[in-house]
Amino acid sequence: MSLVKMYTTQVCPYCVRAKTLLKQRGVEQIEEIRVDLDPAQREAMMTLTGRRTVPQIFIGDTHVGGCDDLMALDQRGGLMPLLQQSA
């Protein structure tokens, strides 16, 4: 299964929702980067994604986007194939 990396904050309901969906789809481990604890990581996230909001989700090398983007990808049937690509 592909590596999942997620930029998050502690009190973000969208982060919780995204993590819940990923776990329902079989993701056992999420590399979580807390941008509320490390402002430099927020800068890195913004440089990588061009976005300021969390969560920002990467599956392998693919930037999925935020929670709504993840949900839409799942509804289109694209999440499982992306997760099943070899890391």
ZANUKOL-453568 format. One record per residue (C-alpha): residue in three letters; x, y, z. Coordinates in Angstrom, 2 decimals, decimal comma, padded with zeros to 5 digits. Layout:
# residues N
<pt><residuo>ALA</residuo><u>X</u><v>Y</v><w>Z</w></pt>
...
//
This chain:
# residues 87
<pt><residuo>MET</residuo><u>000,00</u><v>000,00</v><w>000,00</w></pt>
<pt><residuo>SER</residuo><u>001,21</u><v>003,49</v><w>-000,79</w></pt>
<pt><residuo>LEU</residuo><u>002,63</u><v>005,76</v><w>001,89</w></pt>
<pt><residuo>VAL</residuo><u>000,10</u><v>008,34</v><w>003,09</w></pt>
<pt><residuo>LYS</residuo><u>001,32</u><v>011,69</v><w>004,39</w></pt>
<pt><residuo>MET</residuo><u>-001,05</u><v>014,28</v><w>005,81</w></pt>
<pt><residuo>TYR</residuo><u>-000,44</u><v>017,83</v><w>007,00</w></pt>
<pt><residuo>THR</residuo><u>-002,78</u><v>018,42</v><w>009,95</w></pt>
<pt><residuo>THR</residuo><u>-003,58</u><v>020,42</v><w>013,07</w></pt>
<pt><residuo>GLN</residuo><u>-004,84</u><v>019,07</v><w>016,37</w></pt>
<pt><residuo>VAL</residuo><u>-008,36</u><v>020,53</v><w>016,28</w></pt>
<pt><residuo>CYS</residuo><u>-009,22</u><v>020,14</v><w>012,60</w></pt>
<pt><residuo>PRO</residuo><u>-012,49</u><v>018,23</v><w>012,04</w></pt>
<pt><residuo>TYR</residuo><u>-011,65</u><v>017,77</v><w>008,35</w></pt>
<pt><residuo>CYS</residuo><u>-008,36</u><v>016,12</v><w>009,32</w></pt>
<pt><residuo>VAL</residuo><u>-010,24</u><v>013,68</v><w>011,55</w></pt>
<pt><residuo>ARG</residuo><u>-012,75</u><v>012,96</v><w>008,78</w></pt>
<pt><residuo>ALA</residuo><u>-009,99</u><v>012,33</v><w>006,22</w></pt>
<pt><residuo>LYS</residuo><u>-008,09</u><v>010,02</v><w>008,60</w></pt>
<pt><residuo>THR</residuo><u>-011,29</u><v>008,09</v><w>009,31</w></pt>
<pt><residuo>LEU</residuo><u>-011,96</u><v>007,52</v><w>005,60</w></pt>
<pt><residuo>LEU</residuo><u>-008,38</u><v>006,43</v><w>004,96</w></pt>
<pt><residuo>LYS</residuo><u>-008,51</u><v>003,95</v><w>007,84</w></pt>
<pt><residuo>GLN</residuo><u>-011,84</u><v>002,60</v><w>006,52</w></pt>
<pt><residuo>ARG</residuo><u>-010,06</u><v>001,99</v><w>003,22</w></pt>
<pt><residuo>GLY</residuo><u>-007,32</u><v>-000,05</v><w>004,90</w></pt>
<pt><residuo>VAL</residuo><u>-004,62</u><v>002,53</v><w>005,58</w></pt>
<pt><residuo>GLU</residuo><u>-002,87</u><v>001,39</v><w>008,73</w></pt>
<pt><residuo>GLN</residuo><u>-000,30</u><v>004,14</v><w>009,05</w></pt>
<pt><residuo>ILE</residuo><u>-000,49</u><v>007,85</v><w>008,21</w></pt>
<pt><residuo>GLU</residuo><u>002,58</u><v>010,05</v><w>008,44</w></pt>
<pt><residuo>GLU</residuo><u>001,05</u><v>013,04</v><w>010,18</w></pt>
<pt><residuo>ILE</residuo><u>002,81</u><v>016,40</v><w>010,05</w></pt>
<pt><residuo>ARG</residuo><u>001,36</u><v>018,82</v><w>012,58</w></pt>
<pt><residuo>VAL</residuo><u>001,66</u><v>022,32</v><w>011,17</w></pt>
<pt><residuo>ASP</residuo><u>000,24</u><v>023,85</v><w>014,36</w></pt>
<pt><residuo>LEU</residuo><u>003,31</u><v>022,64</v><w>016,25</w></pt>
<pt><residuo>ASP</residuo><u>005,88</u><v>023,61</v><w>013,63</w></pt>
<pt><residuo>PRO</residuo><u>005,29</u><v>026,78</v><w>011,57</w></pt>
<pt><residuo>ALA</residuo><u>008,16</u><v>025,81</v><w>009,25</w></pt>
<pt><residuo>GLN</residuo><u>006,15</u><v>022,74</v><w>008,23</w></pt>
<pt><residuo>ARG</residuo><u>003,19</u><v>024,96</v><w>007,30</w></pt>
<pt><residuo>GLU</residuo><u>005,53</u><v>026,96</v><w>005,06</w></pt>
<pt><residuo>ALA</residuo><u>006,80</u><v>023,72</v><w>003,51</w></pt>
<pt><residuo>MET</residuo><u>003,21</u><v>022,55</v><w>002,98</w></pt>
<pt><residuo>MET</residuo><u>002,26</u><v>025,83</v><w>001,29</w></pt>
<pt><residuo>THR</residuo><u>005,32</u><v>025,62</v><w>-000,96</w></pt>
<pt><residuo>LEU</residuo><u>004,49</u><v>022,04</v><w>-001,97</w></pt>
<pt><residuo>THR</residuo><u>000,75</u><v>022,49</v><w>-002,47</w></pt>
<pt><residuo>GLY</residuo><u>000,06</u><v>026,19</v><w>-002,99</w></pt>
<pt><residuo>ARG</residuo><u>-002,62</u><v>025,85</v><w>-000,29</w></pt>
<pt><residuo>ARG</residuo><u>-002,86</u><v>027,17</v><w>003,26</w></pt>
<pt><residuo>THR</residuo><u>-005,56</u><v>024,92</v><w>004,70</w></pt>
<pt><residuo>VAL</residuo><u>-005,35</u><v>021,51</v><w>006,33</w></pt>
<pt><residuo>PRO</residuo><u>-005,52</u><v>018,70</v><w>005,76</w></pt>
<pt><residuo>GLN</residuo><u>-003,26</u><v>018,40</v><w>002,75</w></pt>
<pt><residuo>ILE</residuo><u>-003,00</u><v>014,76</v><w>001,79</w></pt>
<pt><residuo>PHE</residuo><u>-000,35</u><v>012,96</v><w>-000,22</w></pt>
<pt><residuo>ILE</residuo><u>-000,68</u><v>009,35</v><w>-001,31</w></pt>
<pt><residuo>GLY</residuo><u>002,71</u><v>008,25</v><w>-002,52</w></pt>
<pt><residuo>ASP</residuo><u>003,97</u><v>011,15</v><w>-004,63</w></pt>
<pt><residuo>THR</residuo><u>000,43</u><v>012,27</v><w>-005,57</w></pt>
<pt><residuo>HIS</residuo><u>-001,01</u><v>015,36</v><w>-003,92</w></pt>
<pt><residuo>VAL</residuo><u>-004,68</u><v>014,47</v><w>-003,43</w></pt>
<pt><residuo>GLY</residuo><u>-005,63</u><v>017,81</v><w>-001,87</w></pt>
<pt><residuo>GLY</residuo><u>-007,86</u><v>018,37</v><w>001,14</w></pt>
<pt><residuo>CYS</residuo><u>-010,64</u><v>016,40</v><w>002,77</w></pt>
<pt><residuo>ASP</residuo><u>-013,26</u><v>017,28</v><w>000,14</w></pt>
<pt><residuo>ASP</residuo><u>-010,83</u><v>016,27</v><w>-002,62</w></pt>
<pt><residuo>LEU</residuo><u>-010,19</u><v>012,95</v><w>-000,87</w></pt>
<pt><residuo>MET</residuo><u>-013,93</u><v>012,27</v><w>-000,50</w></pt>
<pt><residuo>ALA</residuo><u>-014,55</u><v>013,12</v><w>-004,16</w></pt>
<pt><residuo>LEU</residuo><u>-011,68</u><v>010,84</v><w>-005,25</w></pt>
<pt><residuo>ASP</residuo><u>-013,20</u><v>008,02</v><w>-003,22</w></pt>
<pt><residuo>GLN</residuo><u>-016,68</u><v>008,60</v><w>-004,69</w></pt>
<pt><residuo>ARG</residuo><u>-015,22</u><v>008,46</v><w>-008,22</w></pt>
<pt><residuo>GLY</residuo><u>-013,58</u><v>005,13</v><w>-007,40</w></pt>
<pt><residuo>GLY</residuo><u>-010,06</u><v>006,52</v><w>-007,63</w></pt>
<pt><residuo>LEU</residuo><u>-008,93</u><v>006,24</v><w>-004,02</w></pt>
<pt><residuo>MET</residuo><u>-008,43</u><v>002,48</v><w>-003,74</w></pt>
<pt><residuo>PRO</residuo><u>-006,35</u><v>002,15</v><w>-006,94</w></pt>
<pt><residuo>LEU</residuo><u>-004,14</u><v>005,01</v><w>-005,76</w></pt>
<pt><residuo>LEU</residuo><u>-003,71</u><v>003,43</v><w>-002,33</w></pt>
<pt><residuo>GLN</residuo><u>-002,89</u><v>000,05</v><w>-003,86</w></pt>
<pt><residuo>GLN</residuo><u>-000,02</u><v>001,34</v><w>-006,01</w></pt>
<pt><residuo>SER</residuo><u>003,30</u><v>000,16</v><w>-004,69</w></pt>
<pt><residuo>ALA</residuo><u>005,12</u><v>002,71</v><w>-002,58</w></pt>
//
